[in-house]
Amino acid sequence: MLSNTEIVVRYNETDQMGVVYHANYLVWLEMGRTKFLADIGFNYADIEKHGLLFPVREINIEYLIPCRYGETVFVETSVKDFSSVKTVYQHTIKNTNNEIKAKAISTVVCVSKDTFKLTRIEKVLPDVYQAYKNLKN
């Protein structure tokens, strides 16, 4: 499954060179992961209410073509790998001309909100686990 998040680049996201400051891509990836979750029927705030969090463990971004103020880009997000404690997302950022601006891999882990210890998602939210598991089929 591919989730698509549209972003219109805001002025405050750019640097003095007129291009999107590199750290803002991290925010866009988060938006992509959150939208992916919504697209498969779950709300991240509701998951937090059940005592789970998904902190980022690792991110790798390859910047290819600068994104610029006013440009519309799309963050395409899919699941590359999934287990009960870890999800690896693949992201591609494209513009309206379908040019690939950046590629990224982000890894999040499932932890208890109270202890921040790794937690098996199927023990707390089996329906979320099953939805991700079904993506492999």
C-alpha positions as CSV (number, residue, x, y, z in Angstrom):
1,M,0.0,0.0,0.0
2,L,1.2,3.5,-0.8
3,S,0.0,6.5,1.2
4,N,0.4,10.0,-0.4
5,T,0.8,13.2,1.6
6,E,0.6,16.5,-0.2
7,I,2.7,19.4,1.0
8,V,3.0,22.9,-0.3
9,V,6.4,24.2,0.7
10,R,6.1,27.1,3.1
11,Y,8.5,30.0,3.2
12,N,9.5,29.2,6.8
13,E,10.7,25.8,5.7
14,T,13.4,27.2,3.4
15,D,16.8,28.5,4.2
16,Q,18.8,31.5,2.9
17,M,19.6,29.5,-0.3
18,G,15.8,29.4,-1.0
19,V,15.6,25.6,-0.6
20,V,13.9,23.5,2.1
21,Y,16.2,23.2,5.1
22,H,17.3,19.6,5.5
23,A,15.7,19.0,8.9
24,N,12.2,19.9,7.6
25,Y,12.2,16.7,5.6
26,L,12.1,14.9,9.0
27,V,8.8,16.6,9.7
28,W,7.4,15.6,6.3
29,L,8.4,12.0,6.9
30,E,6.5,12.1,10.2
31,M,3.5,13.5,8.3
32,G,3.8,10.6,5.9
33,R,3.9,8.0,8.6
34,T,0.9,9.5,10.4
35,K,-1.1,9.7,7.2
36,F,-0.2,6.1,6.3
37,L,-1.6,5.0,9.7
38,A,-4.8,7.0,9.0
39,D,-5.1,5.6,5.5
40,I,-5.2,2.1,7.0
41,G,-7.9,3.2,9.5
42,F,-6.1,4.2,12.7
43,N,-5.5,7.5,14.5
44,Y,-2.1,8.0,16.1
45,A,-3.7,9.9,19.0
46,D,-6.0,7.0,19.8
47,I,-3.0,4.6,19.8
48,E,-1.3,6.9,22.3
49,K,-4.4,6.7,24.5
50,H,-3.8,2.9,24.6
51,G,-0.3,3.5,26.0
52,L,1.8,3.0,22.9
53,L,4.3,5.4,21.2
54,F,6.4,4.9,18.0
55,P,9.6,6.8,18.4
56,V,12.0,7.1,15.5
57,R,15.0,4.7,15.9
58,E,16.8,5.5,12.6
59,I,16.4,7.7,9.5
60,N,18.3,7.8,6.3
61,I,17.6,10.5,3.8
62,E,19.1,10.9,0.3
63,Y,18.6,14.5,-0.9
64,L,18.5,14.5,-4.7
65,I,16.9,17.7,-6.0
66,P,16.1,20.7,-3.7
67,C,12.5,21.5,-2.8
68,R,11.7,25.2,-3.0
69,Y,9.2,27.7,-1.6
70,G,5.7,27.4,-3.1
71,E,6.4,24.1,-4.8
72,T,3.9,21.3,-4.2
73,V,5.5,18.0,-3.2
74,F,4.1,14.6,-2.3
75,V,5.5,12.2,0.3
76,E,4.8,8.7,-0.8
77,T,5.0,6.3,2.2
78,S,4.9,2.5,2.2
79,V,6.0,-0.2,4.6
80,K,9.3,-1.9,3.7
81,D,9.4,-4.2,6.7
82,F,7.3,-4.9,9.8
83,S,7.5,-6.9,13.0
84,S,5.6,-6.7,16.3
85,V,8.1,-4.1,17.7
86,K,9.5,-2.4,14.6
87,T,8.3,-0.8,11.4
88,V,10.5,0.3,8.5
89,Y,8.9,2.8,6.2
90,Q,10.1,3.7,2.7
91,H,9.5,7.3,1.6
92,T,9.8,9.0,-1.8
93,I,9.3,12.8,-2.1
94,K,8.2,13.9,-5.6
95,N,7.0,17.1,-7.1
96,T,4.1,17.6,-9.5
97,N,6.3,16.7,-12.5
98,N,7.0,13.3,-10.8
99,E,10.6,14.2,-10.3
100,I,12.1,12.4,-7.3
101,K,13.3,15.1,-4.8
102,A,14.4,12.8,-2.0
103,K,14.3,9.2,-0.8
104,A,14.2,8.1,2.8
105,I,14.0,5.1,5.0
106,S,12.6,5.6,8.6
107,T,12.5,3.0,11.3
108,V,10.2,3.4,14.3
109,V,9.8,1.1,17.3
110,C,6.8,0.3,19.4
111,V,7.3,1.3,23.1
112,S,5.2,1.6,26.2
113,K,4.2,5.2,26.9
114,D,4.9,4.7,30.6
115,T,8.2,2.8,30.6
116,F,9.5,3.5,27.1
117,K,10.4,-0.2,26.9
118,L,9.9,-2.1,23.7
119,T,6.4,-3.5,23.6
120,R,4.8,-6.0,21.2
121,I,2.0,-4.2,19.5
122,E,-0.2,-7.2,19.1
123,K,-0.4,-7.5,22.9
124,V,-2.0,-4.1,23.2
125,L,-3.5,-3.4,19.8
126,P,-4.0,-6.6,17.8
127,D,-6.1,-4.9,15.2
128,V,-3.3,-2.5,14.3
129,Y,-0.8,-5.4,14.2
130,Q,-3.1,-7.4,11.9
131,A,-3.6,-4.4,9.6
132,Y,0.2,-4.1,9.1
133,K,0.6,-7.8,8.9
134,N,-2.0,-7.9,6.1
135,L,0.1,-5.4,4.1
136,K,2.6,-8.2,3.5
137,N,0.0,-10.5,1.9
